[in-house]
């Protein structure tokens, strides 16, 4: 019988520390990965439009998921409807004209604003027949189509006209249509000028219309769109509120630092529009600084909004900034993003 020599092996004794180290390493190597729990969040936007590009970039870039939440977004059909969804608890958050919150509070109801999504009036006067309007007085004799009162494009238009000595119903006719259909009404001949937002404006320009007036420059800093929540949400779901604000802060910075990425996201959000139309819309949004550069609610922007709404008698003006706005989440978001 042939014997095969077996090489001798010498064993060195292992210390207790070494044994524990090997065991620990093996445990880490074979331990299952534990995914971070994602909280599903119901979220409503007033209307689907490119003024809200920060929201869409935040979704596409995964900024909200990184904070532990996933937004289930639906369009409400207007500012009033967006806040109604929050009041009715079918949505945890709503974005739209934040004037809805002081209106609620003045009537004894709930509501807080925790952030900004649009920092200027994101509306443009668009027409196929009117010439460039250098002075709002030039709107005299025209028919203008907007969303119904108290939607923001109605409010900013009416205040601008009246401040320039024009009487609605006598000097200027205002026609109200469902939000998002302003351009169609103008193209159908129901009005000389439509007060609309992107990408509808860029789409109208592609059909031969032209932008004749820019509200963002005329009005200046303006809290056009805010994040609206119920009071108990701040206490009971503070982590979710913080996650949303941090995600939006990250998204706003991305829009301005990387417009090309914002365009790619916008094209997917509005696939029925030609790519160059969407690109032009984003260029206009960034040029006029319409999306919020920070989720923090700026006091000057808020005061301009409230001054307009008080003038229009949509609010009494009895609430304070501190009563309505809770910037604590936005302040943390600015530091964390």
Wavefront OBJ file of the C-alpha trace (Angstrom):
o trace
v 0.000 0.000 0.000
v 1.324 3.358 -0.916
v 1.206 5.959 1.818
v 0.689 9.582 0.886
v 2.486 11.885 3.202
v 0.308 14.502 4.830
v 2.002 17.814 5.387
v 2.140 18.756 8.999
v 0.249 21.854 10.028
v 1.088 23.779 13.152
v -1.650 25.754 14.916
v -0.947 28.943 16.793
v -3.283 29.622 19.668
v -5.635 32.592 19.080
v -6.235 35.197 21.686
v -9.778 35.905 22.889
v -9.659 39.334 21.186
v -8.703 37.741 17.849
v -11.474 35.163 18.100
v -14.041 37.864 18.790
v -12.688 39.942 15.910
v -13.032 37.067 13.446
v -16.539 36.287 14.656
v -17.567 39.930 14.407
v -16.227 40.235 10.868
v -18.065 37.109 9.778
v -21.282 38.408 11.272
v -20.959 41.674 9.353
v -20.121 39.826 6.154
v -23.127 37.551 6.216
v -25.638 39.747 8.039
v -28.650 40.697 5.864
v -28.871 44.339 4.800
v -31.623 46.172 6.635
v -33.349 48.668 4.350
v -34.421 51.985 5.828
v -38.169 52.057 6.354
v -39.938 54.370 3.927
v -43.063 56.187 5.068
v -45.753 56.657 2.423
v -47.032 60.243 2.429
v -50.163 61.567 0.728
v -49.349 64.873 -0.946
v -51.458 67.172 -3.115
v -50.386 69.960 -5.457
v -52.811 72.685 -6.504
v -52.179 72.038 -10.208
v -49.490 70.166 -12.122
v -47.144 72.841 -13.450
v -43.466 73.678 -13.757
v -43.563 76.290 -11.025
v -43.367 73.204 -8.805
v -40.184 71.902 -10.458
v -38.514 71.639 -7.025
v -41.059 68.973 -6.097
v -40.478 66.971 -9.272
v -36.692 67.192 -9.010
v -36.889 66.073 -5.383
v -38.875 63.015 -6.447
v -36.691 62.135 -9.424
v -33.410 62.577 -7.545
v -34.621 60.468 -4.618
v -34.137 63.257 -2.103
v -37.333 62.413 -0.239
v -36.561 58.685 -0.086
v -33.128 59.551 1.327
v -34.989 61.246 4.164
v -37.238 58.216 4.654
v -40.453 59.254 2.900
v -42.160 58.578 -0.420
v -44.625 61.152 -1.745
v -47.817 59.959 -3.408
v -48.609 63.126 -5.369
v -51.965 64.056 -6.863
v -53.237 67.300 -8.402
v -56.165 68.893 -6.566
v -57.385 71.268 -9.281
v -56.735 74.581 -7.527
v -55.426 76.298 -4.403
v -58.678 76.001 -2.453
v -58.982 72.313 -3.295
v -55.386 71.628 -2.241
v -55.929 73.013 1.243
v -59.348 71.363 1.449
v -57.596 68.017 0.966
v -55.362 68.823 3.947
v -58.317 69.914 6.063
v -60.176 66.738 5.113
v -57.061 64.648 5.865
v -57.003 63.020 2.441
v -53.550 64.604 2.091
v -50.957 65.155 4.791
v -49.436 68.087 2.882
v -50.783 70.475 0.289
v -48.950 73.036 -1.813
v -50.691 76.031 -3.280
v -51.479 79.622 -2.362
v -50.652 79.696 1.372
v -53.244 82.423 1.892
v -55.625 79.530 2.524
v -54.014 79.063 5.937
v -54.596 82.573 7.373
v -58.108 82.464 5.906
v -58.685 79.259 7.907
v -57.068 80.593 11.092
v -59.020 83.865 10.955
v -62.180 81.746 10.847
v -61.118 79.732 13.884
v -59.757 76.808 11.890
v -56.388 75.047 11.802
v -53.355 75.294 9.554
v -49.675 76.202 9.398
v -47.206 76.967 6.605
v -43.828 75.236 6.922
v -42.036 76.116 3.715
v -41.924 77.825 0.328
v -42.070 76.119 -3.076
v -42.509 79.151 -5.367
v -40.922 82.480 -4.372
v -42.302 84.775 -7.057
v -45.582 85.159 -8.898
v -45.084 82.493 -11.551
v -47.508 83.981 -14.047
v -47.128 85.518 -17.464
v -49.567 87.431 -19.637
v -49.803 85.526 -22.929
v -51.551 86.659 -26.111
v -51.856 86.081 -29.852
v -53.210 89.568 -30.533
v -52.006 92.012 -27.852
v -48.726 93.883 -28.009
v -46.083 93.959 -25.290
v -47.482 95.531 -22.112
v -44.831 97.831 -20.639
v -47.266 99.495 -18.237
v -50.268 97.729 -16.641
v -52.446 100.681 -17.686
v -52.155 99.263 -21.199
v -54.487 96.434 -20.193
v -57.357 98.931 -20.442
v -60.043 97.732 -22.838
v -58.829 94.137 -22.813
v -60.456 90.909 -21.694
v -58.192 88.877 -19.430
v -58.711 85.227 -18.510
v -57.518 83.775 -15.174
v -58.461 81.065 -12.711
v -61.379 81.851 -10.384
v -61.033 83.925 -7.219
v -59.208 83.405 -4.819
v -56.626 81.513 -6.927
v -53.349 83.399 -7.084
v -53.322 84.382 -10.742
v -56.721 86.044 -10.274
v -55.522 87.838 -7.130
v -52.259 89.195 -8.537
v -53.981 90.329 -11.739
v -56.836 92.142 -10.050
v -54.570 93.941 -7.558
v -52.187 95.007 -10.327
v -55.041 96.400 -12.425
v -56.661 98.289 -9.556
v -53.362 99.725 -8.336
v -52.953 101.200 -11.794
v -56.352 102.887 -11.752
v -58.270 100.313 -13.801
v -61.704 99.222 -12.648
v -62.524 95.565 -13.245
v -65.844 95.293 -15.040
v -65.557 98.768 -16.508
v -62.035 99.280 -17.856
v -61.038 95.622 -18.004
v -63.055 92.420 -18.240
v -61.859 89.404 -16.250
v -63.044 85.931 -17.250
v -62.594 82.992 -14.868
v -61.957 79.445 -16.116
v -60.790 76.209 -14.530
v -57.115 76.352 -13.457
v -54.868 75.180 -16.264
v -57.288 76.054 -19.078
v -56.474 79.769 -19.332
v -54.370 79.397 -22.488
v -57.034 77.355 -24.268
v -59.644 80.013 -23.517
v -57.408 82.733 -24.947
v -56.566 80.712 -28.057
v -60.298 80.078 -28.540
v -60.882 83.849 -28.671
v -62.557 84.261 -25.293
v -59.920 86.744 -24.123
v -57.150 88.990 -25.372
v -54.688 87.848 -22.711
v -54.365 84.704 -20.606
v -52.631 84.805 -17.234
v -50.898 81.428 -17.147
v -47.920 79.492 -15.814
v -45.274 77.148 -17.223
v -45.179 74.940 -19.217
v -48.495 76.223 -20.619
v -46.836 79.532 -21.488
v -44.053 77.898 -23.494
v -46.601 75.643 -25.199
v -48.638 78.692 -26.213
v -45.513 80.384 -27.579
v -44.898 77.289 -29.698
v -48.375 77.886 -31.181
v -47.634 81.464 -32.163
v -48.614 83.299 -28.976
v -46.198 85.590 -27.194
v -45.502 86.626 -23.638
v -46.634 90.224 -23.229
v -46.269 90.681 -19.462
v -44.172 89.209 -16.636
v -45.758 89.186 -13.178
v -42.651 87.936 -11.365
v -40.772 91.146 -12.158
v -43.798 93.397 -11.643
v -44.539 92.079 -8.157
v -41.099 91.088 -6.899
v -40.442 88.706 -3.955
v -43.699 86.931 -3.253
v -44.651 83.739 -1.425
v -46.703 82.340 -4.290
v -46.766 78.709 -3.148
v -46.303 77.314 0.333
v -46.401 73.950 2.099
v -49.633 73.740 4.091
v -50.216 71.323 6.973
v -52.450 70.851 9.981
v -51.212 71.861 13.431
v -51.307 68.343 14.846
v -49.114 67.090 12.012
v -46.250 69.197 13.346
v -46.441 67.495 16.721
v -47.382 63.972 15.711
v -45.298 63.600 12.529
v -42.441 66.024 13.008
v -39.981 63.612 11.405
v -42.073 63.478 8.227
v -42.370 67.276 8.091
v -38.612 67.544 8.498
v -37.990 64.960 5.787
v -40.176 66.871 3.339
v -38.531 70.222 4.046
v -35.022 68.792 3.782
v -35.847 67.068 0.499
v -37.265 70.262 -0.967
v -34.258 72.280 0.192
v -31.955 69.841 -1.594
v -34.144 69.942 -4.695
v -34.268 73.741 -4.883
v -30.492 73.934 -4.794
v -30.270 71.310 -7.536
v -32.645 73.199 -9.837
v -30.471 76.304 -9.780
v -27.100 74.539 -9.821
v -28.039 71.998 -12.495
v -30.774 73.337 -14.842
v -29.956 70.589 -17.357
v -31.075 67.996 -14.819
v -34.220 70.023 -14.087
v -34.990 69.972 -17.815
v -34.585 66.200 -18.012
v -36.979 65.791 -15.089
v -39.460 68.269 -16.565
v -39.511 66.408 -19.882
v -40.592 63.255 -18.074
v -43.236 65.142 -16.089
v -44.730 66.590 -19.289
v -44.105 63.916 -21.929
v -46.850 65.213 -24.218
v -44.993 68.473 -24.841
v -42.065 68.840 -27.260
v -38.742 68.742 -25.457
v -37.695 72.213 -26.595
v -40.933 73.664 -25.216
v -40.220 72.159 -21.808
v -36.599 73.336 -21.933
v -37.728 76.888 -22.705
v -40.137 76.740 -19.786
v -37.381 75.741 -17.360
v -35.101 78.446 -18.733
v -37.820 81.002 -17.964
v -38.405 79.571 -14.476
v -34.724 79.862 -13.580
v -34.249 83.224 -15.318
v -37.065 84.844 -13.353
v -36.107 82.977 -10.136
v -39.578 81.537 -9.743
v -38.891 78.226 -7.936
v -37.888 78.722 -4.309
v -34.124 78.982 -3.892
v -34.658 77.869 -0.297
v -37.585 76.178 1.425
v -37.341 78.797 4.198
v -40.335 81.172 4.209
v -38.867 84.621 3.611
v -40.519 87.367 5.670
v -40.511 89.900 2.820
v -42.078 87.416 0.413
v -44.757 86.609 2.988
v -45.489 90.242 3.781
v -45.975 91.006 0.071
v -48.453 88.136 -0.211
v -50.390 89.256 2.844
v -50.454 92.882 1.703
v -52.036 91.803 -1.557
v -54.605 89.524 0.088
v -55.532 92.167 2.651
v -55.988 94.705 -0.149
v -58.307 92.270 -1.927
v -60.123 91.574 1.360
v -59.384 87.846 1.108
v -57.896 88.127 4.610
v -58.551 90.567 7.441
v -54.877 90.847 8.300
v -55.392 89.893 11.944
v -52.859 87.052 11.990
v -49.116 87.433 12.501
v -46.248 85.796 10.622
v -45.411 83.760 13.736
v -49.006 82.506 14.040
v -49.065 81.128 10.521
v -45.470 80.256 9.593
v -43.361 77.645 11.360
v -39.856 77.987 9.926
v -38.193 75.624 12.410
v -38.210 72.670 9.994
v -36.959 74.788 7.098
v -34.165 76.200 9.244
v -32.961 72.683 10.049
v -33.274 71.747 6.371
v -31.033 74.630 5.338
v -28.340 73.387 7.716
v -28.732 69.721 6.758
v -28.940 69.973 2.960
l 1 2 3 4 5 6 7 8 9 10 11 12 13 14 15 16 17 18 19 20 21 22 23 24 25 26 27 28 29 30 31 32 33 34 35 36 37 38 39 40 41 42 43 44 45 46 47 48 49 50 51 52 53 54 55 56 57 58 59 60 61 62 63 64 65 66 67 68 69 70 71 72 73 74 75 76 77 78 79 80 81 82 83 84 85 86 87 88 89 90 91 92 93 94 95 96 97 98 99 100 101 102 103 104 105 106 107 108 109 110 111 112 113 114 115 116 117 118 119 120 121 122 123 124 125 126 127 128 129 130 131 132 133 134 135 136 137 138 139 140 141 142 143 144 145 146 147 148 149 150 151 152 153 154 155 156 157 158 159 160 161 162 163 164 165 166 167 168 169 170 171 172 173 174 175 176 177 178 179 180 181 182 183 184 185 186 187 188 189 190 191 192 193 194 195 196 197 198 199 200 201 202 203 204 205 206 207 208 209 210 211 212 213 214 215 216 217 218 219 220 221 222 223 224 225 226 227 228 229 230 231 232 233 234 235 236 237 238 239 240 241 242 243 244 245 246 247 248 249 250 251 252 253 254 255 256 257 258 259 260 261 262 263 264 265 266 267 268 269 270 271 272 273 274 275 276 277 278 279 280 281 282 283 284 285 286 287 288 289 290 291 292 293 294 295 296 297 298 299 300 301 302 303 304 305 306 307 308 309 310 311 312 313 314 315 316 317 318 319 320 321 322 323 324 325 326 327 328 329 330 331 332 333 334 335 336 337
